[in-house]
Amino acid sequence: MKHLRHVFRVISPRSCRLAVWSALTVIALVTSVAGFSAPASASTPDPAVWVGSPVNGTWPNTAGCAGATYPSDSCSLPTVHHIVYYSTFDWGTGIDDWAADDQGVYVGEPVMLYAAPVNSGYTVSAHIDTVGPACASGRISDGGYRVTVGIYAGSTKIGTVTYAHINPTVSQGQWVSRWGTKIGTVGSYNYTSCWQGAHVHIEMSNRHNYSCFSNIFVKYPGAKLSYSNFQGYLGGDYASGPRHACA
């Protein structure tokens, strides 16, 4: 099973390094003491779910990426961008598999959920698992909210997708349509280390194996995104580790 990490929030292309590294230090200590294992690999992968772009914006560009390594708060590309939201599943605990900042958005822009089955033979549904502060301070004025959506194939929860720095239009505990649900809107907040301009942070995490991000947009940093453009897979077995493009 994947490891439990508390929710620490410092998301933006130039987030607060101290809070991120503090969170990671705690994680490393807990992992070492508790002896947690690597992510579980399913011999028969969970059904795959296709997840689309929540905004009309741009894929992360290469600003701040020269020499960047994980966990980077200066580079927004999913190969190195810091992961700061941690999903707790019904079956145990979890670590999200990749994160990125969707850029080029405007304040008030709708943030939408798009998820669909990759194959036939199963239905996909969506549950609002968490609505909470996006920043470690807990102050909504510092960076808005995060919304974590649990994605199910049939009756099996296969993973989660989280959207952050938004003003939510859904409530925790709701079941919502998997396609075209308005999760919230892009917000404007205090200019702090947590929020330094309009963007939507997205994270995805699998129950088994690893979620992956688009191997198309990764070739074109800063490329235009339109609503529902493919951003990544939940379920399936398309990546051999965290922060990998879909194979």
N, C-alpha and C positions, 0 to 999 in steps of 0.2 A: 504494500500500500504506500501511497505517497505521504509525505511528512506534513504534520500540522505546523503552521506558522501563523502567528497572530496578525491582525490587520494593521499594518503600518502604511501610512499614505504619504508619499512624496513623489508626485508625478508631474513632470513637465520636462521639456528638453534641457532645462538647467535647474533640476530639482535640488533639494538640500542633501548634499552628500552625507552629512553627519547622521541624519535620521535613517537614511537607507543603510549605511554601514552599521549603525547600532542595531537595526532590525536583523541584519544578516549575522551579526555576532551572536545575538541571542539564539537565532536559528541554529547556528553551527554548534553552540554549546548544548542545546536541547537535543539535537540530533546525535551528538557524540555520547551524551549520557544515556539517552533512552535506547540507543542502538537501532534506530529506525532503518528499514531496508529500502532498496531502490523501488521505483514504481513497478507495480505488478504488471506482468505481461500475460495477456490472455491468449491461450492456444487457439481459441476461436474468437477473433476480435469482435468487439461490440459493433452493432450496426453503425454505419457512417452517416453523419449529418453534415450537410453543407451549410456554412454560415456566411452571410453576405455583409457588405459594408453598411454601417448604420447611418452614414452621412453622404452628402455630396461634398467632397473635399479633395484631399490629395493623400496619396501614400506618403509615409515619412520620407523626407529628403536626407541628404548626407551631411547637413550642417552639424558640426560638432562631432563628427564620426571618425576623423583622422586619428588613428591609433587607439580608438576606443575599444575597451573590452568589457565583458559583462561583470558586474552590473553597472551599466553606464546611465548617468542622468543627463548627459550632454548629447548623446546620440539616440534618436527616436526609432531607429530601425530595429526590427524584432530579433535580429541576430545577437544584439548586445543590450537592448533596452532593459532597464531594471523591471523586475517583477515584484509587485508590492501588495497584491491582494491574494489572499490564500483561502481556498475553498475547502470547507469541511463537508464531506459527503456522508450519506447515510451509512455507508459501509466502512467508514474509518476516517482517515485524514488525507489532506491533499496539498500538493504544490502546483501552482499554475505552470503551464508549459511554455508560454511565450507571451510577450506584451509588446505593444507598439502605440505610438501616438498618431491617430488620424488627424491630419492638419488641413489648413485651407478652409476652415469652417467659419461661420459667422454666428454671433451671439443671437440666440433665439431660434437657430436652425433645428428642426425636428431631428431627434435621434431615434432610429427605427430598428426593430428586430426583424431579421430575415433568416430563417432556418428551414431547411427542406431535406427530406430523405435523399440519399444518394442512389439507392436501389429501391425496388419494389418489395412488397411483402411486410412492411411495417409502417406505422404511423409515427409522426413526430409531434411532440407537445412541449409546452414551455411553462415554467413555474417561476414566479418572482421569489427567489430565495432570500435576498437581502437588499434592503434599502438603508444606507447609512452614510455617515460623513466620508468625504473623499480624502480628507487630510488628517494627519496624525494629531493635530491640535483638537480635532473634534468640532471645530467651528465651521459651520456651513459657509460663512462669509469668506473663509480662506480658500475654498476650492470646490464648493458645491457638494453634490452627493455622488455615490457610486451605486449602481444597480447590478446585482449578480442574478443571472437567469439560469436556472437549472434546465437542461435539455434532456428530454426522454425519448427513447425509441421504444414504442409500445409502452410497457409498464416499467421499463428499466432506465434508470438515470445513467446516462453515459458521460456526462460532463457538464461544464458550466462556461458561460461567457459573461464577462464583466465589462460594464461601460462606466467611465468615471469622468468627473467634472461636468456634471449635468444637473439640471433641475428636473426631478422625476415627475412623471405623470401616471405612474403605476404605484401600487401599494404592495408591501411585503406580504407574501402568502397568496397572492392572486395567481390563478391560471390564466394565461393570455394566449392569443393566437400566435402561432409560430411565424406567421408571415404578415408583415406590415403593421405590427403593433408599435404604437408610439411609446417609447420607453421614457422619453423626456425631451428636454431642449438643451442646447449648448448654452452655458451660463457665462456670466461675467462676475468676477470676484475680486477680493483684495489682492493687490500685486504683492506676492510673498514668494518665499522659496518653494512653496507648494504649487502655486499657480502663477504663470507668467504670460498668459495669453490664451485665447480661445483655441481649444483642441479637445478631442475625445480620446481618452486613453482606453484601449481595449486589451483584455487578457482572456485567454482561452485555456482550459484544462480538461484533460481526459480522466476517466475512471481507470482505464487500462491503457497500456502503451502510451503514446504521446500525441497530443494535438499538434497540428502543423499549420503554417501560414502559406499564403499563395506563392507558388513558384513562378508566377507570371509577373506580378507587381514587383517582386523582389529584384527583378532585372532592371526595373525602371524607377529608381528613387525619385520621389516628387511627382509621379504620374497621377493623372486625374482619376479620382474615384467617383462613381455614381452610385446612388442607392442600389443595394442588392448585388453589386459587383462582388465576386468571390473573394473572401478574405482568409478562409481556412476551414479545415475539417475538425469536427469532434468525432470521437469514436474511430472505428477502423484501425488501420495500422500503416500509416503513411510516413512515419518518421521514426528514426532510430534513437532519438534523444530529444531533450528540450531545446527550444529555439532553433528548430530545423524547418526548412521549407518542405512543402509536401513533395514526396517522391512520386 
